[in-house]
Amino acid sequence: MKTESRGAQITNRYLLFLDRHIEDVIQGRTIAFMEINRIARELAISHKHLIYTVQKEKNGLGRHRGVLGRK
């Protein structure tokens, strides 16, 4: 059984959070999109580390196929 890397875990958590947030906006449960700083706070990670990690993972390593995870 292969263990998921920390970068993949962070990226998957971010993309799942984003999928839910977008759905909340579409359904009217939330009226505005969150900024990346707030999303990072919700995930308990710095926004710089979140951006770096997601970019690194999405440049060939990510496997999530959510709203923004299309390949």
All heavy atoms as a GROMACS GRO file, in nm:
protein
  583
    1MET      N    1   0.084  -0.118   0.000
    1MET     CA    2   0.000   0.000   0.000
    1MET      C    3   0.088   0.124   0.000
    1MET      O    4   0.172   0.142   0.086
    1MET     CB    5  -0.090  -0.002   0.124
    1MET     CG    6  -0.188   0.110   0.127
    1MET     SD    7  -0.317   0.073   0.247
    1MET     CE    8  -0.292   0.207   0.358
    2LYS      N    9   0.069   0.212  -0.098
    2LYS     CA   10   0.150   0.332  -0.111
    2LYS      C   11   0.093   0.442  -0.023
    2LYS      O   12  -0.027   0.468  -0.021
    2LYS     CB   13   0.152   0.377  -0.256
    2LYS     CG   14   0.247   0.491  -0.280
    2LYS     CD   15   0.255   0.524  -0.427
    2LYS     CE   16   0.350   0.639  -0.446
    2LYS     NZ   17   0.362   0.681  -0.583
    3THR      N   18   0.182   0.509   0.050
    3THR     CA   19   0.143   0.619   0.136
    3THR      C   20   0.144   0.749   0.056
    3THR      O   21   0.237   0.774  -0.020
    3THR     CB   22   0.241   0.633   0.255
    3THR    OG1   23   0.245   0.509   0.324
    3THR    CG2   24   0.197   0.740   0.350
    4GLU      N   25   0.042   0.829   0.073
    4GLU     CA   26   0.030   0.957   0.004
    4GLU      C   27   0.130   1.056   0.063
    4GLU      O   28   0.144   1.067   0.184
    4GLU     CB   29  -0.113   1.007   0.022
    4GLU     CG   30  -0.147   1.129  -0.058
    4GLU     CD   31  -0.294   1.165  -0.044
    4GLU    OE1   32  -0.344   1.168   0.070
    4GLU    OE2   33  -0.356   1.191  -0.147
    5SER      N   34   0.201   1.130  -0.022
    5SER     CA   35   0.298   1.229   0.025
    5SER      C   36   0.226   1.344   0.095
    5SER      O   37   0.106   1.366   0.074
    5SER     CB   38   0.380   1.283  -0.092
    5SER     OG   39   0.300   1.371  -0.172
    6ARG      N   40   0.300   1.416   0.176
    6ARG     CA   41   0.242   1.530   0.248
    6ARG      C   42   0.192   1.635   0.147
    6ARG      O   43   0.087   1.694   0.165
    6ARG     CB   44   0.345   1.591   0.344
    6ARG     CG   45   0.292   1.709   0.422
    6ARG     CD   46   0.186   1.665   0.522
    6ARG     NE   47   0.141   1.780   0.598
    6ARG     CZ   48   0.014   1.809   0.623
    6ARG    NH1   49  -0.081   1.727   0.582
    6ARG    NH2   50  -0.019   1.916   0.690
    7GLY      N   51   0.269   1.657   0.041
    7GLY     CA   52   0.227   1.752  -0.061
    7GLY      C   53   0.096   1.711  -0.126
    7GLY      O   54   0.008   1.794  -0.150
    8ALA      N   55   0.081   1.582  -0.152
    8ALA     CA   56  -0.044   1.532  -0.211
    8ALA      C   57  -0.159   1.546  -0.112
    8ALA      O   58  -0.271   1.581  -0.151
    8ALA     CB   59  -0.028   1.386  -0.253
    9GLN      N   60  -0.133   1.522   0.015
    9GLN     CA   61  -0.237   1.539   0.118
    9GLN      C   62  -0.285   1.683   0.124
    9GLN      O   63  -0.405   1.710   0.127
    9GLN     CB   64  -0.184   1.498   0.256
    9GLN     CG   65  -0.159   1.351   0.272
    9GLN     CD   66  -0.089   1.319   0.404
    9GLN    OE1   67  -0.052   1.407   0.481
    9GLN    NE2   68  -0.069   1.191   0.428
   10ILE      N   69  -0.190   1.777   0.125
   10ILE     CA   70  -0.225   1.919   0.130
   10ILE      C   71  -0.305   1.958   0.006
   10ILE      O   72  -0.409   2.025   0.016
   10ILE     CB   73  -0.098   2.006   0.143
   10ILE    CG1   74  -0.036   1.987   0.281
   10ILE    CG2   75  -0.128   2.153   0.116
   10ILE    CD1   76   0.103   2.046   0.296
   11THR      N   77  -0.258   1.916  -0.110
   11THR     CA   78  -0.327   1.949  -0.235
   11THR      C   79  -0.467   1.891  -0.239
   11THR      O   80  -0.563   1.960  -0.275
   11THR     CB   81  -0.245   1.899  -0.355
   11THR    OG1   82  -0.116   1.963  -0.352
   11THR    CG2   83  -0.313   1.931  -0.487
   12ASN      N   84  -0.483   1.766  -0.199
   12ASN     CA   85  -0.615   1.704  -0.198
   12ASN      C   86  -0.709   1.772  -0.098
   12ASN      O   87  -0.826   1.794  -0.130
   12ASN     CB   88  -0.604   1.554  -0.169
   12ASN     CG   89  -0.548   1.479  -0.288
   12ASN    OD1   90  -0.563   1.521  -0.402
   12ASN    ND2   91  -0.483   1.368  -0.261
   13ARG      N   92  -0.657   1.805   0.020
   13ARG     CA   93  -0.740   1.878   0.118
   13ARG      C   94  -0.784   2.013   0.062
   13ARG      O   95  -0.899   2.052   0.077
   13ARG     CB   96  -0.664   1.899   0.248
   13ARG     CG   97  -0.656   1.774   0.334
   13ARG     CD   98  -0.584   1.799   0.466
   13ARG     NE   99  -0.643   1.909   0.539
   13ARG     CZ  100  -0.574   2.000   0.608
   13ARG    NH1  101  -0.444   1.995   0.615
   13ARG    NH2  102  -0.636   2.096   0.672
   14TYR      N  103  -0.693   2.084  -0.005
   14TYR     CA  104  -0.724   2.213  -0.064
   14TYR      C  105  -0.831   2.199  -0.173
   14TYR      O  106  -0.929   2.273  -0.175
   14TYR     CB  107  -0.597   2.276  -0.121
   14TYR     CG  108  -0.624   2.394  -0.211
   14TYR    CD1  109  -0.671   2.514  -0.159
   14TYR    CD2  110  -0.603   2.386  -0.349
   14TYR    CE1  111  -0.696   2.623  -0.241
   14TYR    CE2  112  -0.627   2.494  -0.431
   14TYR     CZ  113  -0.673   2.612  -0.377
   14TYR     OH  114  -0.699   2.719  -0.459
   15LEU      N  115  -0.811   2.104  -0.263
   15LEU     CA  116  -0.906   2.088  -0.372
   15LEU      C  117  -1.043   2.041  -0.326
   15LEU      O  118  -1.146   2.085  -0.379
   15LEU     CB  119  -0.847   1.995  -0.479
   15LEU     CG  120  -0.725   2.052  -0.552
   15LEU    CD1  121  -0.663   1.947  -0.642
   15LEU    CD2  122  -0.761   2.177  -0.631
   16LEU      N  123  -1.047   1.956  -0.226
   16LEU     CA  124  -1.177   1.914  -0.170
   16LEU      C  125  -1.246   2.032  -0.102
   16LEU      O  126  -1.367   2.052  -0.116
   16LEU     CB  127  -1.158   1.799  -0.071
   16LEU     CG  128  -1.122   1.666  -0.135
   16LEU    CD1  129  -1.084   1.564  -0.028
   16LEU    CD2  130  -1.237   1.614  -0.220
   17PHE      N  131  -1.168   2.111  -0.028
   17PHE     CA  132  -1.223   2.231   0.036
   17PHE      C  133  -1.278   2.326  -0.071
   17PHE      O  134  -1.388   2.378  -0.058
   17PHE     CB  135  -1.114   2.302   0.119
   17PHE     CG  136  -1.163   2.424   0.191
   17PHE    CD1  137  -1.206   2.414   0.323
   17PHE    CD2  138  -1.166   2.548   0.129
   17PHE    CE1  139  -1.252   2.526   0.390
   17PHE    CE2  140  -1.213   2.659   0.194
   17PHE     CZ  141  -1.255   2.649   0.326
   18LEU      N  142  -1.200   2.345  -0.177
   18LEU     CA  143  -1.241   2.435  -0.285
   18LEU      C  144  -1.367   2.384  -0.354
   18LEU      O  145  -1.458   2.463  -0.384
   18LEU     CB  146  -1.126   2.450  -0.385
   18LEU     CG  147  -1.128   2.570  -0.475
   18LEU    CD1  148  -1.132   2.700  -0.397
   18LEU    CD2  149  -1.008   2.568  -0.567
   19ASP      N  150  -1.376   2.255  -0.380
   19ASP     CA  151  -1.497   2.197  -0.440
   19ASP      C  152  -1.619   2.228  -0.355
   19ASP      O  153  -1.723   2.271  -0.406
   19ASP     CB  154  -1.485   2.045  -0.454
   19ASP     CG  155  -1.393   2.003  -0.568
   19ASP    OD1  156  -1.358   2.086  -0.653
   19ASP    OD2  157  -1.357   1.884  -0.571
   20ARG      N  158  -1.608   2.207  -0.224
   20ARG     CA  159  -1.720   2.233  -0.133
   20ARG      C  160  -1.754   2.381  -0.128
   20ARG      O  161  -1.871   2.420  -0.128
   20ARG     CB  162  -1.687   2.183   0.007
   20ARG     CG  163  -1.683   2.034   0.016
   20ARG     CD  164  -1.658   1.987   0.159
   20ARG     NE  165  -1.628   1.845   0.158
   20ARG     CZ  166  -1.520   1.791   0.210
   20ARG    NH1  167  -1.430   1.865   0.271
   20ARG    NH2  168  -1.501   1.661   0.205
   21HIS      N  169  -1.651   2.466  -0.126
   21HIS     CA  170  -1.673   2.610  -0.120
   21HIS      C  171  -1.743   2.661  -0.246
   21HIS      O  172  -1.837   2.739  -0.238
   21HIS     CB  173  -1.539   2.682  -0.098
   21HIS     CG  174  -1.551   2.830  -0.094
   21HIS    ND1  175  -1.634   2.896  -0.006
   21HIS    CD2  176  -1.490   2.926  -0.168
   21HIS    CE1  177  -1.626   3.026  -0.026
   21HIS    NE2  178  -1.538   3.047  -0.124
   22ILE      N  179  -1.698   2.614  -0.360
   22ILE     CA  180  -1.762   2.654  -0.486
   22ILE      C  181  -1.908   2.609  -0.488
   22ILE      O  182  -1.997   2.684  -0.527
   22ILE     CB  183  -1.684   2.599  -0.607
   22ILE    CG1  184  -1.549   2.670  -0.618
   22ILE    CG2  185  -1.766   2.613  -0.736
   22ILE    CD1  186  -1.454   2.607  -0.718
   23GLU      N  187  -1.933   2.487  -0.443
   23GLU     CA  188  -2.072   2.438  -0.434
   23GLU      C  189  -2.155   2.526  -0.340
   23GLU      O  190  -2.270   2.557  -0.370
   23GLU     CB  191  -2.073   2.292  -0.389
   23GLU     CG  192  -2.210   2.229  -0.387
   23GLU     CD  193  -2.274   2.218  -0.525
   23GLU    OE1  194  -2.203   2.214  -0.627
   23GLU    OE2  195  -2.399   2.214  -0.530
   24ASP      N  196  -2.097   2.566  -0.227
   24ASP     CA  197  -2.168   2.655  -0.134
   24ASP      C  198  -2.202   2.788  -0.198
   24ASP      O  199  -2.312   2.841  -0.178
   24ASP     CB  200  -2.083   2.679  -0.008
   24ASP     CG  201  -2.079   2.560   0.085
   24ASP    OD1  202  -2.162   2.467   0.070
   24ASP    OD2  203  -1.991   2.558   0.174
   25VAL      N  204  -2.112   2.843  -0.278
   25VAL     CA  205  -2.138   2.970  -0.346
   25VAL      C  206  -2.248   2.950  -0.451
   25VAL      O  207  -2.343   3.029  -0.458
   25VAL     CB  208  -2.010   3.027  -0.410
   25VAL    CG1  209  -2.042   3.148  -0.497
   25VAL    CG2  210  -1.907   3.064  -0.302
   26ILE      N  211  -2.238   2.843  -0.528
   26ILE     CA  212  -2.338   2.816  -0.632
   26ILE      C  213  -2.477   2.798  -0.571
   26ILE      O  214  -2.576   2.849  -0.625
   26ILE     CB  215  -2.298   2.691  -0.714
   26ILE    CG1  216  -2.175   2.722  -0.799
   26ILE    CG2  217  -2.415   2.641  -0.800
   26ILE    CD1  218  -2.112   2.599  -0.864
   27GLN      N  219  -2.484   2.728  -0.458
   27GLN     CA  220  -2.612   2.700  -0.393
   27GLN      C  221  -2.663   2.817  -0.309
   27GLN      O  222  -2.772   2.810  -0.254
   27GLN     CB  223  -2.601   2.575  -0.305
   27GLN     CG  224  -2.573   2.448  -0.382
   27GLN     CD  225  -2.683   2.415  -0.481
   27GLN    OE1  226  -2.801   2.433  -0.455
   27GLN    NE2  227  -2.642   2.367  -0.598
   28GLY      N  228  -2.583   2.923  -0.297
   28GLY     CA  229  -2.626   3.041  -0.222
   28GLY      C  230  -2.604   3.031  -0.072
   28GLY      O  231  -2.650   3.115   0.003
   29ARG      N  232  -2.534   2.927  -0.026
   29ARG     CA  233  -2.506   2.914   0.117
   29ARG      C  234  -2.396   3.009   0.161
   29ARG      O  235  -2.382   3.039   0.279
   29ARG     CB  236  -2.468   2.769   0.150
   29ARG     CG  237  -2.584   2.671   0.131
   29ARG     CD  238  -2.547   2.531   0.173
   29ARG     NE  239  -2.447   2.471   0.087
   29ARG     CZ  240  -2.473   2.384  -0.011
   29ARG    NH1  241  -2.598   2.347  -0.035
   29ARG    NH2  242  -2.376   2.334  -0.084
   30THR      N  243  -2.316   3.054   0.065
   30THR     CA  244  -2.210   3.152   0.087
   30THR      C  245  -2.224   3.255  -0.024
   30THR      O  246  -2.251   3.220  -0.138
   30THR     CB  247  -2.071   3.085   0.078
   30THR    OG1  248  -2.064   2.981   0.175
   30THR    CG2  249  -1.959   3.183   0.102
   31ILE      N  250  -2.205   3.383   0.011
   31ILE     CA  251  -2.230   3.486  -0.091
   31ILE      C  252  -2.105   3.530  -0.167
   31ILE      O  253  -2.116   3.592  -0.271
   31ILE     CB  254  -2.299   3.609  -0.030
   31ILE    CG1  255  -2.215   3.670   0.081
   31ILE    CG2  256  -2.438   3.573   0.020
   31ILE    CD1  257  -2.267   3.803   0.132
   32ALA      N  258  -1.986   3.498  -0.116
   32ALA     CA  259  -1.864   3.542  -0.183
   32ALA      C  260  -1.757   3.435  -0.176
   32ALA      O  261  -1.754   3.354  -0.082
   32ALA     CB  262  -1.813   3.670  -0.119
   33PHE      N  263  -1.668   3.437  -0.273
   33PHE     CA  264  -1.556   3.344  -0.273
   33PHE      C  265  -1.451   3.389  -0.172
   33PHE      O  266  -1.426   3.508  -0.157
   33PHE     CB  267  -1.492   3.334  -0.412
   33PHE     CG  268  -1.573   3.256  -0.509
   33PHE    CD1  269  -1.651   3.319  -0.604
   33PHE    CD2  270  -1.574   3.117  -0.504
   33PHE    CE1  271  -1.727   3.246  -0.694
   33PHE    CE2  272  -1.649   3.043  -0.593
   33PHE     CZ  273  -1.726   3.107  -0.688
   34MET      N  274  -1.392   3.292  -0.104
   34MET     CA  275  -1.285   3.320  -0.007
   34MET      C  276  -1.157   3.353  -0.081
   34MET      O  277  -1.132   3.301  -0.190
   34MET     CB  278  -1.256   3.198   0.080
   34MET     CG  279  -1.359   3.163   0.179
   34MET     SD  280  -1.297   3.021   0.275
   34MET     CE  281  -1.442   2.982   0.367
   35GLU      N  282  -1.074   3.436  -0.018
   35GLU     CA  283  -0.940   3.461  -0.071
   35GLU      C  284  -0.850   3.347  -0.026
   35GLU      O  285  -0.878   3.278   0.071
   35GLU     CB  286  -0.888   3.594  -0.020
   35GLU     CG  287  -0.966   3.713  -0.074
   35GLU     CD  288  -0.910   3.845  -0.029
   35GLU    OE1  289  -0.800   3.849   0.030
   35GLU    OE2  290  -0.977   3.947  -0.053
   36ILE      N  291  -0.739   3.330  -0.096
   36ILE     CA  292  -0.646   3.220  -0.068
   36ILE      C  293  -0.594   3.226   0.076
   36ILE      O  294  -0.574   3.122   0.139
   36ILE     CB  295  -0.530   3.216  -0.171
   36ILE    CG1  296  -0.451   3.086  -0.160
   36ILE    CG2  297  -0.439   3.336  -0.156
   36ILE    CD1  298  -0.522   2.965  -0.207
   37ASN      N  299  -0.574   3.346   0.129
   37ASN     CA  300  -0.527   3.358   0.268
   37ASN      C  301  -0.625   3.295   0.366
   37ASN      O  302  -0.585   3.227   0.460
   37ASN     CB  303  -0.504   3.505   0.306
   37ASN     CG  304  -0.390   3.568   0.232
   37ASN    OD1  305  -0.319   3.502   0.157
   37ASN    ND2  306  -0.373   3.696   0.251
   38ARG      N  307  -0.752   3.319   0.344
   38ARG     CA  308  -0.854   3.263   0.434
   38ARG      C  309  -0.865   3.112   0.418
   38ARG      O  310  -0.880   3.039   0.516
   38ARG     CB  311  -0.988   3.330   0.410
   38ARG     CG  312  -1.094   3.278   0.504
   38ARG     CD  313  -1.209   3.369   0.519
   38ARG     NE  314  -1.310   3.304   0.602
   38ARG     CZ  315  -1.439   3.311   0.579
   38ARG    NH1  316  -1.485   3.384   0.479
   38ARG    NH2  317  -1.523   3.248   0.658
   39ILE      N  318  -0.858   3.065   0.295
   39ILE     CA  319  -0.862   2.921   0.272
   39ILE      C  320  -0.744   2.855   0.340
   39ILE      O  321  -0.760   2.752   0.407
   39ILE     CB  322  -0.863   2.889   0.120
   39ILE    CG1  323  -0.994   2.938   0.057
   39ILE    CG2  324  -0.843   2.740   0.096
   39ILE    CD1  325  -0.996   2.933  -0.094
   40ALA      N  326  -0.626   2.914   0.327
   40ALA     CA  327  -0.506   2.859   0.392
   40ALA      C  328  -0.525   2.854   0.544
   40ALA      O  329  -0.491   2.754   0.607
   40ALA     CB  330  -0.384   2.942   0.355
   41ARG      N  331  -0.581   2.960   0.600
   41ARG     CA  332  -0.608   2.960   0.746
   41ARG      C  333  -0.702   2.848   0.784
   41ARG      O  334  -0.683   2.781   0.886
   41ARG     CB  335  -0.669   3.094   0.788
   41ARG     CG  336  -0.570   3.192   0.844
   41ARG     CD  337  -0.644   3.309   0.908
   41ARG     NE  338  -0.748   3.360   0.819
   41ARG     CZ  339  -0.746   3.478   0.757
   41ARG    NH1  340  -0.648   3.560   0.778
   41ARG    NH2  341  -0.843   3.515   0.678
   42GLU      N  342  -0.805   2.826   0.704
   42GLU     CA  343  -0.901   2.718   0.732
   42GLU      C  344  -0.833   2.581   0.729
   42GLU      O  345  -0.873   2.490   0.799
   42GLU     CB  346  -1.016   2.721   0.631
   42GLU     CG  347  -1.105   2.842   0.640
   42GLU     CD  348  -1.198   2.839   0.760
   42GLU    OE1  349  -1.240   2.730   0.802
   42GLU    OE2  350  -1.230   2.948   0.812
   43LEU      N  351  -0.731   2.569   0.646
   43LEU     CA  352  -0.658   2.443   0.633
   43LEU      C  353  -0.538   2.436   0.728
   43LEU      O  354  -0.464   2.338   0.727
   43LEU     CB  355  -0.610   2.424   0.488
   43LEU     CG  356  -0.720   2.413   0.383
   43LEU    CD1  357  -0.661   2.409   0.244
   43LEU    CD2  358  -0.807   2.291   0.409
   44ALA      N  359  -0.518   2.541   0.808
   44ALA     CA  360  -0.409   2.549   0.907
   44ALA      C  361  -0.272   2.536   0.840
   44ALA      O  362  -0.188   2.457   0.881
   44ALA     CB  363  -0.428   2.444   1.016
   45ILE      N  364  -0.253   2.617   0.736
   45ILE     CA  365  -0.126   2.618   0.662
   45ILE      C  366  -0.102   2.761   0.614
   45ILE      O  367  -0.198   2.836   0.593
   45ILE     CB  368  -0.132   2.518   0.544
   45ILE    CG1  369   0.002   2.503   0.476
   45ILE    CG2  370  -0.238   2.556   0.445
   45ILE    CD1  371   0.004   2.391   0.374
   46SER      N  372   0.024   2.800   0.597
   46SER     CA  373   0.050   2.935   0.546
   46SER      C  374   0.010   2.942   0.398
   46SER      O  375   0.018   2.842   0.326
   46SER     CB  376   0.198   2.972   0.562
   46SER     OG  377   0.277   2.910   0.462
   47HIS      N  378  -0.034   3.059   0.356
   47HIS     CA  379  -0.077   3.072   0.217
   47HIS      C  380   0.040   3.051   0.120
   47HIS      O  381   0.022   2.996   0.013
   47HIS     CB  382  -0.147   3.206   0.192
   47HIS     CG  383  -0.059   3.325   0.195
   47HIS    ND1  384  -0.018   3.384   0.312
   47HIS    CD2  385  -0.001   3.394   0.095
   47HIS    CE1  386   0.060   3.487   0.283
   47HIS    NE2  387   0.072   3.495   0.152
   48LYS      N  388   0.159   3.091   0.158
   48LYS     CA  389   0.275   3.071   0.071
   48LYS      C  390   0.305   2.923   0.053
   48LYS      O  391   0.332   2.877  -0.058
   48LYS     CB  392   0.398   3.143   0.128
   48LYS     CG  393   0.388   3.294   0.115
   48LYS     CD  394   0.512   3.360   0.170
   48LYS     CE  395   0.498   3.511   0.160
   48LYS     NZ  396   0.618   3.579   0.211
   49HIS      N  397   0.300   2.849   0.162
   49HIS     CA  398   0.326   2.705   0.154
   49HIS      C  399   0.215   2.635   0.075
   49HIS      O  400   0.243   2.545  -0.006
   49HIS     CB  401   0.339   2.644   0.294
   49HIS     CG  402   0.378   2.501   0.294
   49HIS    ND1  403   0.495   2.455   0.237
   49HIS    CD2  404   0.315   2.391   0.344
   49HIS    CE1  405   0.501   2.324   0.251
   49HIS    NE2  406   0.394   2.283   0.315
   50LEU      N  407   0.092   2.677   0.094
   50LEU     CA  408  -0.020   2.619   0.020
   50LEU      C  409  -0.002   2.642  -0.130
   50LEU      O  410  -0.012   2.547  -0.209
   50LEU     CB  411  -0.152   2.680   0.067
   50LEU     CG  412  -0.277   2.634  -0.008
   50LEU    CD1  413  -0.297   2.484   0.004
   50LEU    CD2  414  -0.399   2.710   0.044
   51ILE      N  415   0.027   2.764  -0.170
   51ILE     CA  416   0.044   2.796  -0.312
   51ILE      C  417   0.160   2.715  -0.371
   51ILE      O  418   0.146   2.654  -0.477
   51ILE     CB  419   0.067   2.947  -0.331
   51ILE    CG1  420  -0.062   3.023  -0.297
   51ILE    CG2  421   0.112   2.978  -0.474
   51ILE    CD1  422  -0.041   3.173  -0.280
   52TYR      N  423   0.273   2.716  -0.302
   52TYR     CA  424   0.391   2.643  -0.350
   52TYR      C  425   0.360   2.494  -0.366
   52TYR      O  426   0.392   2.433  -0.469
   52TYR     CB  427   0.508   2.663  -0.253
   52TYR     CG  428   0.627   2.575  -0.285
   52TYR    CD1  429   0.717   2.610  -0.384
   52TYR    CD2  430   0.648   2.456  -0.217
   52TYR    CE1  431   0.825   2.529  -0.416
   52TYR    CE2  432   0.755   2.374  -0.247
   52TYR     CZ  433   0.844   2.411  -0.347
   52TYR     OH  434   0.949   2.330  -0.377
   53THR      N  435   0.296   2.437  -0.266
   53THR     CA  436   0.269   2.293  -0.266
   53THR      C  437   0.171   2.254  -0.376
   53THR      O  438   0.193   2.157  -0.449
   53THR     CB  439   0.215   2.249  -0.128
   53THR    OG1  440   0.312   2.282  -0.029
   53THR    CG2  441   0.187   2.101  -0.124
   54VAL      N  442   0.064   2.330  -0.390
   54VAL     CA  443  -0.035   2.298  -0.493
   54VAL      C  444   0.027   2.312  -0.632
   54VAL      O  445   0.007   2.226  -0.718
   54VAL     CB  446  -0.161   2.387  -0.478
   54VAL    CG1  447  -0.254   2.371  -0.597
   54VAL    CG2  448  -0.234   2.352  -0.348
   55GLN      N  449   0.104   2.418  -0.655
   55GLN     CA  450   0.169   2.434  -0.785
   55GLN      C  451   0.262   2.317  -0.814
   55GLN      O  452   0.263   2.264  -0.925
   55GLN     CB  453   0.246   2.565  -0.791
   55GLN     CG  454   0.157   2.686  -0.804
   55GLN     CD  455   0.235   2.816  -0.801
   55GLN    OE1  456   0.350   2.821  -0.760
   55GLN    NE2  457   0.169   2.922  -0.843
   56LYS      N  458   0.340   2.279  -0.716
   56LYS     CA  459   0.434   2.168  -0.732
   56LYS      C  460   0.359   2.038  -0.763
   56LYS      O  461   0.395   1.963  -0.854
   56LYS     CB  462   0.516   2.152  -0.605
   56LYS     CG  463   0.619   2.042  -0.612
   56LYS     CD  464   0.696   2.036  -0.481
   56LYS     CE  465   0.782   1.913  -0.475
   56LYS     NZ  466   0.841   1.893  -0.344
   57GLU      N  467   0.254   2.010  -0.689
   57GLU     CA  468   0.177   1.887  -0.708
   57GLU      C  469   0.104   1.886  -0.842
   57GLU      O  470   0.096   1.783  -0.908
   57GLU     CB  471   0.076   1.868  -0.595
   57GLU     CG  472   0.136   1.828  -0.463
   57GLU     CD  473   0.198   1.690  -0.467
   57GLU    OE1  474   0.135   1.596  -0.517
   57GLU    OE2  475   0.312   1.676  -0.418
   58LYS      N  476   0.048   1.999  -0.882
   58LYS     CA  477  -0.031   2.004  -1.004
   58LYS      C  478   0.057   2.002  -1.130
   58LYS      O  479   0.008   1.981  -1.238
   58LYS     CB  480  -0.123   2.126  -1.007
   58LYS     CG  481  -0.233   2.124  -0.899
   58LYS     CD  482  -0.305   1.992  -0.886
   58LYS     CE  483  -0.395   1.960  -1.000
   58LYS     NZ  484  -0.458   1.827  -0.987
   59ASN      N  485   0.185   2.023  -1.114
   59ASN     CA  486   0.277   2.016  -1.228
   59ASN      C  487   0.327   1.874  -1.246
   59ASN      O  488   0.445   1.848  -1.261
   59ASN     CB  489   0.395   2.113  -1.210
   59ASN     CG  490   0.355   2.255  -1.236
   59ASN    OD1  491   0.267   2.281  -1.316
   59ASN    ND2  492   0.418   2.348  -1.168
   60GLY      N  493   0.234   1.777  -1.240
   60GLY     CA  494   0.268   1.641  -1.274
   60GLY      C  495   0.245   1.538  -1.166
   60GLY      O  496   0.248   1.420  -1.195
   61LEU      N  497   0.220   1.580  -1.043
   61LEU     CA  498   0.209   1.480  -0.937
   61LEU      C  499   0.066   1.460  -0.886
   61LEU      O  500   0.036   1.357  -0.829
   61LEU     CB  501   0.299   1.519  -0.818
   61LEU     CG  502   0.448   1.529  -0.850
   61LEU    CD1  503   0.523   1.575  -0.727
   61LEU    CD2  504   0.503   1.398  -0.899
   62GLY      N  505  -0.022   1.560  -0.902
   62GLY     CA  506  -0.156   1.552  -0.845
   62GLY      C  507  -0.245   1.453  -0.916
   62GLY      O  508  -0.231   1.428  -1.034
   63ARG      N  509  -0.340   1.395  -0.843
   63ARG     CA  510  -0.431   1.296  -0.900
   63ARG      C  511  -0.579   1.332  -0.879
   63ARG      O  512  -0.666   1.262  -0.924
   63ARG     CB  513  -0.406   1.160  -0.834
   63ARG     CG  514  -0.265   1.110  -0.851
   63ARG     CD  515  -0.263   0.981  -0.928
   63ARG     NE  516  -0.136   0.914  -0.932
   63ARG     CZ  517  -0.029   0.956  -0.995
   63ARG    NH1  518  -0.028   1.073  -1.052
   63ARG    NH2  519   0.082   0.884  -0.997
   64HIS      N  520  -0.608   1.442  -0.809
   64HIS     CA  521  -0.745   1.483  -0.781
   64HIS      C  522  -0.814   1.529  -0.909
   64HIS      O  523  -0.753   1.596  -0.991
   64HIS     CB  524  -0.745   1.597  -0.678
   64HIS     CG  525  -0.880   1.650  -0.648
   64HIS    ND1  526  -0.965   1.586  -0.561
   64HIS    CD2  527  -0.946   1.757  -0.694
   64HIS    CE1  528  -1.077   1.655  -0.555
   64HIS    NE2  529  -1.068   1.758  -0.635
   65ARG      N  530  -0.939   1.494  -0.925
   65ARG     CA  531  -1.012   1.535  -1.045
   65ARG      C  532  -1.140   1.609  -1.009
   65ARG      O  533  -1.244   1.586  -1.067
   65ARG     CB  534  -1.043   1.414  -1.132
   65ARG     CG  535  -0.920   1.347  -1.187
   65ARG     CD  536  -0.959   1.239  -1.285
   65ARG     NE  537  -0.843   1.164  -1.326
   65ARG     CZ  538  -0.762   1.202  -1.425
   65ARG    NH1  539  -0.785   1.310  -1.491
   65ARG    NH2  540  -0.658   1.128  -1.457
   66GLY      N  541  -1.130   1.700  -0.913
   66GLY     CA  542  -1.244   1.782  -0.872
   66GLY      C  543  -1.268   1.894  -0.972
   66GLY      O  544  -1.225   1.888  -1.087
   67VAL      N  545  -1.332   2.000  -0.927
   67VAL     CA  546  -1.368   2.112  -1.013
   67VAL      C  547  -1.246   2.166  -1.088
   67VAL      O  548  -1.249   2.187  -1.207
   67VAL     CB  549  -1.434   2.225  -0.930
   67VAL    CG1  550  -1.455   2.349  -1.015
   67VAL    CG2  551  -1.566   2.177  -0.873
   68LEU      N  552  -1.136   2.187  -1.016
   68LEU     CA  553  -1.017   2.242  -1.079
   68LEU      C  554  -0.910   2.136  -1.104
   68LEU      O  555  -0.802   2.168  -1.151
   68LEU     CB  556  -0.957   2.354  -0.992
   68LEU     CG  557  -1.050   2.472  -0.972
   68LEU    CD1  558  -0.983   2.574  -0.881
   68LEU    CD2  559  -1.088   2.535  -1.103
   69GLY      N  560  -0.939   2.012  -1.075
   69GLY     CA  561  -0.839   1.908  -1.085
   69GLY      C  562  -0.837   1.834  -1.218
   69GLY      O  563  -0.779   1.728  -1.229
   70ARG      N  564  -0.899   1.890  -1.319
   70ARG     CA  565  -0.901   1.824  -1.450
   70ARG      C  566  -0.762   1.823  -1.511
   70ARG      O  567  -0.688   1.918  -1.500
   70ARG     CB  568  -0.996   1.897  -1.544
   70ARG     CG  569  -1.137   1.891  -1.496
   70ARG     CD  570  -1.229   1.964  -1.593
   70ARG     NE  571  -1.359   1.975  -1.534
   70ARG     CZ  572  -1.406   2.085  -1.479
   70ARG    NH1  573  -1.336   2.195  -1.476
   70ARG    NH2  574  -1.526   2.087  -1.427
   71LYS      N  575  -0.731   1.712  -1.579
   71LYS     CA  576  -0.599   1.702  -1.645
   71LYS      C  577  -0.614   1.714  -1.793
   71LYS      O  578  -0.713   1.687  -1.851
   71LYS     CB  579  -0.535   1.569  -1.609
   71LYS     CG  580  -0.494   1.567  -1.465
   71LYS     CD  581  -0.413   1.444  -1.437
   71LYS     CE  582  -0.365   1.450  -1.295
   71LYS     NZ  583  -0.282   1.343  -1.258
   0.00000   0.00000   0.00000
